[in-house]
Amino acid sequence: MDLLRSLPIGLYLEQPIAWLHRLDPRVKLAWLLSFLAAPIMANSLYRVSLVGLLILITLTAGIPWRVWRQQMGWLLMLSFFVLILGAVSPDGLGVDPQPRLPTAEQGQMLVLGNEFDAKVESRGREQKRLGTEETRSDNQQPSRSVAPASTTNNQQPTDYQYVLFQYWIITVTRRSVELAVRLSTSLFTLIYSTNLYLLTTAPEEITAGLESLMLPLRRFKLPVTEIALTLTLSLRFIPLVMEEVQNLIRSVRTRAINWKKLGIKGALRVWMIVAERLLENLLLRAEQMAKAMTVRGFTTPNTHRVQWHQLRFTPGDWIALMCLVAFWGVRLIWGNEV
């Protein structure tokens, strides 16, 4: 098992160079933050359109099939299972939908109640008429009796149904479908937009873009350069962590441990030893990196700066920014939750 190939999450794709690679990292960061913030208080249709937009960007970027199949395939499958599971789960309202039409017993009780009310009302009118008959004039016409209650319309006015599907213990309602769509689309958008950004942006570009955006914070005496350096080292350290985990898993497999004989306590003891060894190896790698920087005479980031990338806007970046403005215009006009 090769974790660096089976789980290529957060790795940079050097070849082939797509149009996403040529965009400025600050522009791509603005798009990433937009994808993360746009689903907030958005309707379900807009959330689904975000998923479609991410898939369209992936297809038009020219990313090889072997790369985005591994990254998007399992994520689409996970989102689909979350959608199905959320649709058949309780909607959380805690109320039972009531039918619009009354049952036979309720209808019979309603008719008997209307007849009783009509008899009481007619008896009251009769007593009132007998009491005031002597004072009426000859040309006064008798009062008309009030007609009984009109019959109710038993037809459904619209085709609206809160329960969309019901079989045995499975009930799919409108709210459960809406919650499932929200959860699955949010999961896909959150993970894949970040992964696509890391796939087409080198770690040095990410840190350079963040350092450029954080330059105004130097007025508040914040160590912007040191923060950018720390971020660069942490991004470079991720593949080392995955490599150490892979080596430890292989070492455990080669020993052919009989987990049934060990039991729960024995298995936990073995994995605690593996975790301790992993921590020791990672600290050893970090110490080696620190010694390498010390040997090369590294003192401060300001005196040993290496400009990996020159940040400047191109016509493609300005087009991407205009598309970003249109993106938020559509979000504010049609994407709000009703």
N, C-alpha and C positions, 0 to 999 in steps of 0.2 A: 504494500500500500504506500503510495506516494502522496502525502498531504499537499505538497506544493503543486501537484497536478490535478488531484481529485477535488480539492477545494481551492480553486484559484480566485479567492475573494480578496480584493484589495491589492492585487498585483498589477503592475504597470505593463501594458502591452507596447513593446517597442516597435514591432513591425507587424503589419503594414501601417504606415502613417496615414491616418484618415483626417478629414477636415476638422474633427473634434480635437485632434492633437495640435492643430495649428492655432486654435483659439487661445486668447490670453487667459491665464489661469484665474484672473480676477473676474473676467466675464463668466467663465464656467462656474466659479464659486457663487456668483450672483444668481445664475440659473439653478444651481443646486439648492440654495436657500429658498428660492421661489418654489421649487418642487416640494420642499419640505413644509413651507408655510401655506401654500395655496389650498391644500385639502382642509384646513381649519375652517369650520363653519361653512363648508361647501356642500352642495347637493350631490346626490348619488350619481347623476348623469355626468357632472363635471369630474367627479373622481374617476369614473370609468374612462372618460376622455383623456385624463392624465396618463393612465396606463397605456392607452392606445398611442399617445404622443411619445412616450418613452420607447415603445416598441418600434414606432416609425423612425425615431432618431437612430436607434440601433441598426435598423435595416439600411438606412441611407448613409450611415457612416462608413460602411464597407468593412465592418469588423468580421473576421473570419467565422465561419459556421462552427468550427470546433471550439471557439472561445465562448461565444454567447450562448451556445447550446448548453454548455456545462453550467453557466451562470444563470441564464434565464429559464432553462428547462425545469430545474428542481424548484425554483422560486414560483413559477407559474403553477406547478403541481401543488406546492404547499398552499398557495393562495386559493386554488380551486377547492382543496379539501377544507380549508377554513370557511369558504363560501358555503359549501354543502353543510358542514357542521353547524354553522351559524344559522342557516335557513331552517333547519329542523329543530333547533334548540328553542326553548321558551323565550318569548319576546320580552319578558320581564315586566309586563304591565300588571299581571296578577288579577286580571278580570276575565270573565267568560263572556264571549260575544252573545248578545241576546237577539233572537229573531225579530224582524220588524212586524211580522204578522202574528196575531195572537193564536194560541192553541184553541182546540175545540172547547175545552172546559172554560178557559178565560173568555172566549167569545160568548158562551152561554150565560156566564155570570154577568157579562157586560150587557146583554140583551135584557136579562131579568132586572138588573139595576136601572136601566133606562125606562122599562115599563113601570117599575115602582115609583120612580121620580115623576113620570107623567101622570100617574094616578093621584099622587099627593098634590101635584100642581093643579090638576083639574078640580079636585075637591076644594082647594083653597079658593080658586076662582069662583066656584059655585056658591060658596058661603059668602064671598064678598058681593056677588051679584044679588043674592037674596037680601042682604043687609042694606043695600043702596038702591033697591028697585023702586021704593016709594018716592025717592027724591029725584028720580030721573025725569026728564021732560019727554014728551011724546015724540018729538022729532029726533031724539038721540038714538043713534043706532047701537045695537048691542056690540060689546067688544068681541073681537075674534079670538078664538081659542088658539093657543100656541101649538104649532105643529110639533109632533114628537121629534126626537133627535134624528138627524139624518143618518143614513147608513154610511158606514165607513168604507173608504175605498180599499179594497183588498189587493190591489195590484201594486207591484214594486215600482216606484217612480223612476229609479235608475238601476243600472247593472252593477253598482258598487258592491263588493264583497270583501269583508275584512279577512276572512279565512280563505286563502287561495287553494289550499290542498289539505285534505285530512283523510288519513287511513290508519286505522288501529290506534297506535299511540303517537304516530307522526302527524304533526300539525304545522303547516307552513302558513304564516300570516304575513300581512303587508309589512308590519314593523320588524318581524324577524328577518325578512328578506332585505329590508333597508339596513338593518344592523349588520347583516352578513356582508353586504356590498361595501359598507363603510370599513369594516374590519379588514377584509381581504385586499381591497384597493390601497388602504393605508399601509398595510404590511408590504405590498409589492412596491409602492412608490418610495417608501422610506429606505428599503434595502437596496433596490435596484438603482435608484438615482445616485445614491452614494457610491455604489459599486461602479457605475458607469463613469463617474467623475474620477475615481481612483484608477480606473482602467486606461483612461486617455490622458492622464496628467501625471507627470513624473513627480516624485517626492520633492525634488529641488524646486520645481515650479510651484508646487503648493506652498512651500515655506517662503519662497520669494514673493508670491502674491500676498500671503498673509502679512509678511513684513512690510510690504508696500502699503497695505491698507491700515496697518497699525502705526505708521509713522507719526500721525498726529498725537499719539499717546506719549511720545517722548517729552512733550511739554509737561506732563505730569510725572516725569522722572521714572518712567517704567522701562525695564530692560527689554526693549523690543528685539534687539539682535540676539540676546541670550535665549529668549523664548523661541525665536525662529530656529536657532541652532538645536535646542532641545527637541523641538518638533521634528527636525530633520533626522536626528539620531534615533528617535523613537520609531519613525517610519522605516528607517533602515533596519531596525532591530526586529521588526515583525517577522520577516522570513527566517531569521535565526531562531526565534521562538518556535516556529512551526517545524523547523528542521530538528531541534532538540526533542520536541514531542514525538516526531516520527521515529527518531532513533531509539527512544525509550520504549515505544510500543513494539518496535521490531525486536528489541532485546528481551522483552517479556514473552513474545511469541516464540522465540527460538528456544526458550527454556522449557517449553511444553508443560506448563504448570497444570496440575489436576485441580481445578477450582472446586469440584464437588467434594473432594477430600478435605480441602482447606476450610470450607464452611464460610459463613458470613464474616466472622471475626478474622479468620486467616486472610480472606480476600481483602478486607479493609486494611489489614496490617501491610499486605504487599503493596497496595495502591498508595498508602501513606509513605512507604519507602520510595516508591517511584516519584511521587510528588516532591519529596525532599531532595531526591537526586536531580530532578528538573530544576528546582530553585537553585541548587548549588551550581549547576552547569550554566544557568543564565547569569548568575552573579560573576562566574568566572569569565564569561564572554564580555560582560560589561567592564570588568577590570582590564581585560586585554585591550579593549577599545580605548580606555582611558590612558593606558600606558603607551599605546601607539600615538595618541595625540600629544602626550608629554614628550616623547622622544623627538617628535617633529618640531618641538619648540612652540607648541600652541599655548598662548597665554590668555588672550582675550579675543572674542569674536571680532571686535572692531579693528584690531591690528593684523588679523589673519583672515581677512574676508576673501572669499572666492566667489566671483560672480558667475554662477552657472548659466543664467539666462538674463537677457536684457528685455525688460518688460516694456513693450510699446504696442499701442493699438494699431491694428491694420483695418482695411475696409471691411473684412469679414467680421471683425469684432464689433464695428459700429452697426453692421446689419444685425448681428446677434442681439445687440442692445435694443435696437428698434423692435425686433421681434419680442423681446422681453417686455417692453412697454405695451405692445399689443396683447401679450399673454395676460398681463395684469388687468388690462382693460376688459377683456372677455371675462376674467374672473370676477371683477367688481360689478359687471352689468348682468351677466347671465348665470354666474356660478354661485350666487348667494343662496343659502338655504331658505326655503319658503317657510 
